[in-house]
Amino acid sequence: MSWIDGNVTELAPRMMETGTEDHTCWVCQSSVSRHMAFCAECHSMQPPRQLDHYARLGIDRRFDLDSKKLHDRYKALKKLFMIESISAQGPRFKQLALDHLAAVEEAFITLKDPARRAIYLLKLLNAPYADVGVMANSNDLDVMRAQLVSAKTPSDVDRVAFHAGQGIESCIRAISQAFKIRLFSDVGVQLARLTQLEKILSHARDARQLST
């Protein structure tokens, strides 16, 4: 894969944000699109620009993501800038490569996680949502927490983990549907529930490890 391939370095032009002005290459002073990681004239790496995470990884702005495409884009961009970090001449180029890697890493970490992705997408859409840390009080969650506290065998813990996992999958489906119909209040409710279910599952996994 060529490091000057525009198909790799021009990150999702269809997702351009407010402010589409070009920038000037810091090496040759040529005009460079804000979505280009390399100058088309001298091929010098450019500083990472202010892009949303979807644009940076070159994928559509939506909640439902193709997991394989997300991982493939992440690996391709990471490989691209890691190569440059090793082979570039001089500290300026190496620092730019590290800056790009950090930006790509942050975008991937956010978008690969359903809860983080949903919160981030709500912010991009300027959609209000409730604080997920103070919501999601429901009887079934209380029951799962109580079952986990009173669990006496690994099988008891596994049962709680199984139900929590099922609940997480259900929440993700509900969040997806709510985004499709732009019912953002429902997204917030399901996000709150998802956050609590993930905590229960994490506690169940910790308890399971202690029991082995």
N, C-alpha and C positions, 0 to 999 in steps of 0.2 A: 504494500500500500504506500503510495507516494506521499511524502510529507507535505507536498505542495498541491495535493489533489483538492480542488475546490469543493468536490462533493463531500469530502471529509471535514474540511475546515470551515466551510460556510454553514453555520449552524442554524438550520430551520428558518430560512428567510421568510416563510409564510407566517411565522409567529412573531414578526417584528413588533416591538413595543413602541410606546410613544417616544418620539425622538429618534428619527431615522437618519440623522446627519452622518456623513462619512467622517473618518478621522485621517490624520496625516501620519504616514509611516515615520517612525522615529529615526530610521536609518537613511532612507532616500527621499523622504518628504512627499512621496506619491500619495494620492488619495486612496484610502483603504476603507471598505465597508465595515461597519461596526460588528458585523457577523463573521468577519474573516479573521482567522487566527494567524494567517501569514500574509505578507504583502505580495500581491500578484506581480509586482515589478522586480523587486530584489529578493523576494522569498524570505525575508527576515521575519522572525516571530514577533507578533504584536502583543501588547499587554492585553489581558482578558478584559472585556468590556462588561458593562452592566446589562446582563441578560437574565431573564427568568430561567428557572431550572429546566423547564421543558425546551426552551429555545437553545439552551447551552448543550443539551444532549441531542437536539435535533429530532424531537418527537412531538406528536400532537398534544395540545393542551386539553387533557381530559382525565377523568378519574380512572376509567377502564384502560389499562395499559397492557400492551403485549410484553409480557415479562421477558421473553427471549430477545425481543428487539431492544428493550431497555438495557439488558445485560450486554448485548452485542455492541451497542453504541458506547456504553461505558468502557468496555474492554478495548475497543478500537481507539477511543480518544485517550485512554490511559496509556496504551502502548505508544501512541503517537507522541505524546509529550514526555514519556519516560525515555524514549529514544533520543529526543531532542535534549533532554536534561543531561544525558550521558555524553552525547556527541557534540553539543554546541560549544562554540569557542567563546570563552570569556564569561565572567560572573554575571553580566547583564542578561545574556541569553539563558543561562542556567536558572537565574531567579525568575525570569518570565515563564520558563517551563514549569517550575515549582508552583508558581501562582496559578497557572492553568490547571495543573493537577489538583490543587486544593479546591478550585472552583468546580471542577468536574466531580470530585469526590463528594463535596457538599450536595451537589445536585442529585447525585445517585443515591446517597444515603436518605435524602428526603423523599424521593419519588419511589424508592423500592418498598417503603413501609406504608401500608394502606392508611393508617391513622395520620402520619405526618403528611402524606400526600393529600389527604382530604382537607386538613387544616390549611396547608399551603395553597391549595386550589381555591378554597373559600376566600383567602386573603387576596389572591389574584383577581377574583371576581368581585371584590369589594362587598362580599356577602356577610352580614353579621351572623355571629354564632355565639352560643353561650360558652362560658368557661367549662371545659370538659372535666375539670378537676373537682367541680362541686355539684355535678349532676349524676344521673344514672342510679338513683335509689329504687330498687325493685326487689320484690320478694324472692325471685329465683336466684338473684345474685347473693342475697343474704343467706339463702339455703346452701349454696355452693361454698360460701365462706365458712359456714358452720360445719358443713361436712368435712371440709379440709382440716379444720381445727380438731374435730373429733375422730379423724381417720386413725384406725389402729393397724391397718395392714397396707402394704404397697398396692394391693388391689383397690382398696378404698380411695387411695390417692389417684390411681389411674382413672378411676371412674369420674372423679371430679375433673381431672384434666381432659377427659374425653368430652364431657358436657361443655366445658369451657371452650374447647376447640370448635365444637359444633356451633356454639353461640357466636364465636368470632366469625366463622364463615357466613353465618346468617346476617350478621351486622354488615359485613363487606358487601353482600348482595343488596341489602337494603340501602346502603350508602350509594351504591352504583345507581340504583333505580331513582333515588331522590335527586341525584345530580342530573339524571336524564330529563326529569320533569321540572328541574330547577326549584325543588321544594327544599330550600336550604335550612329551614327550621328542622326538618326531619333529619337532615344530614347531621346537625348539631346533636340531636337526641341520640342518634345511632353512634356517633363518635364518642359520646360520653359512655355509652354502654360498652362499646368496643374497648375503650381504655380500661375500664374496670375488669372486663373479661380477660384482657391480656395480663393484668396484674394477678388475677386468680390463677391463670395458667402458669405464670412465672413462679408463683409461690408453690404451686403443685409440683413443678419440676424440681424446685429446690428441695422440697420435702422428699421427693422420690430419690434424689441423689443421697440424701442423708440416710435413707433407709437401706441403701445397698452397701 
